[in-house]
Each structure stands twice: as structure tokens, then as C-alpha cells.
Amino acid sequence: MPDTTNSTVKDQEATTLDAVAAVTPAQRDAPRSLWNDAWHDLRRKPIFYVSSLLILFLIVISLWPSLMTSTSPYACDLSKSQLGPTGGHPFGFDTQGCDVYARTIYGARASVAVGIFTTLGATILGSVLGGLAGFYGGWWDAILSRISDIFFGIPILLGGVVFLSVIKGGSITTVVAFMVLLGWPQIARIARGAVITAKQQDYVQAARALGASSGRMLLRHIAPNALAPVIVVATIALGTYISLEATLSFLGVGLKPPTVSWGIDISQASTMIRNAPHMLLWPAGALSITVLAFIMLGDAVRDALDPKLR
């Protein structure tokens, strides 16, 4: 009677050896890092691909809206005011007789631009100030903490209504500058905590013992390991900034005509919701999908970068 147990063990050993042999030397020698593990996890999440495709589509139509429509958002005909969908105009017309589809496509440019530039500005400013405060501590940390507390005490929506009501113009630059002004403290607090945690690690202490300068330790050893929580917060905040811009424009203190914005169109359509609901449906739907896409991407990145959630 054959020894089936030994045969099974030999088959398992052969399978294991084949699997090990299939791994290339480069794969065996490649170091495992947080970023490698995060990218490996992201590639296995359908929500990452869905949100990334939506965001890529939004960026493309923001840069080249003429790819989606040949109609100008400023070409209006009062004789078509509030008309519903017709041939060549699938979203109908607004109060001024402008094509709602064209305005929805072109409105992505202002909303996405405000969100991206605000996120970049707040992330850079907050990361630099928060990182320096967490690394050096002392009076610098104390001053930054008190300044942050002051900004945290200002409701961002109320602050926007007051600030943007005083400053005339309503341009993208003005709205971005205000949102960066009130948005950097959140990033600074996250960056400060991440740097304080990172600088207590053994590899930083070893670099300090070997005589590494403060700048080298901060840029080479601490910053790369403190970026993960900042990236997560910034990704989720991007959708929030787009929503905030639309809210401020809806209230009449954000972007102003002739800028094409979803918030402006929603504000103009809100009084016509019973007579012409299509005027509100499409810009509001585009805004909701955009905010949802960035929040979904932020959740996927957070799950991938947080070891506790794996």
C-alpha cells in the first residue's frame, strides 16, 4: 500500500519550490515599504478605479471642454428660455436661454480648479508650517498652535460670507486665497503630529547620532514617513473645497458671472425648480458626483495607508 502521506508532503514541497523559483531576484530583493504596500492594496480596490476614472474624466473636460461640446456656454437665446431637452441640447436651456449641457461641462473647469489649487496651497503651507513646528518645537510650536486655534474658531462658511462680501471681484484667485487662508491649519495640525511621531523613531535617532544635520533629517528621514496622513486628509478635503466653493457661489459671495460655475447655475435655478427642474438637476448632479468621487478616492487612500485598517 503506497504511503499517501509522504506523497502529499512531497507534492506540497514541490509546489512551494516552484513558487519560490518563479519569484525573480529583483522581487526577492525589493524592499517592502508603506508606499509599496499601499499601492498593492489600492490596486485590489474597485472603488479606487471607479473614483480615479471619474476624476480623470473631470480633469479632461476641465482642460478641454470643447471635446464634449461645441456650444459656447455664453451663447444664449431668450426665445428658448427654460425649454426642456431638445435635439442637440440634451439638458435643455436655462432662464437666459443658455445651453445647460454646455454650462455643466464648462462649469467643471472653475469648480475643479478651485478644489485643486486650494488643496495644493493649503497642503504646502500647512505641511511646511506644521512640519517645522513639530520638528523644532519650543516657541515656534507654541505660536503656531495659538494661531491655529484662532483659525479653528472661525466657521469657514461664515468667514467666507464675511470675507468675500468685503473683497469685491469674485474671481477664482480670490476664492482660492480665502480657502487656503482658512484651510491650512487643519493640514498643519496633521503634519505637526505626524512629524512629532516620526522624529521619535529609532532611525531618526540613529541619523542624529551619526551627525546628520537637521535639514537632512527633516527632508530625508522624517518628511517621507510623515506624508501619509497629510495625503489622506488633503485628498478628502479636495472634495470638501469643491463643495464649499459651490456653496459660496450659491450664496452670491463666491465666484461671480461671467465665470461659469456649478454653484452659480444652481443658485440661478433654485427659484425655477418647479417650472424648470432640469436647470437644477444637471449642475447639482455633476457637483454631487464630483464631490463623491474625491471622497471615495480619499477613503480608498486612507484604507491603504493606514496599517491598522489592513
Secondary structure, 3 states (H helix, E strand, C coil): CCCHHHHHHHHHHHHHHHHHHHCCHHHHHCCCCHHHHHHHHHCCCHHHHHHHHHHHHHHHHHHCHHHCCCCCCCCECHHHCCCCCECCECCCECCCCEEHHHHHHHHHHHHHHHHHHHHHHHHHHHHHHHHHHHHHCHHHHHHHHHHHHHHHCCCHHHHHHHHHHHCCCCCHHHHHHHHHHHHHHHHHHHHHHHHHHHCCCHHHHHHHHCCCCHHHHHHHHHHHHHHHHHHHHHHHHHHHHHHHHHHHHHCCCCCCCCCCCHHHHHHHHHHHCCCCCHHHHHHHHHHHHHHHHHHHHHHHHHHHHCHHHC
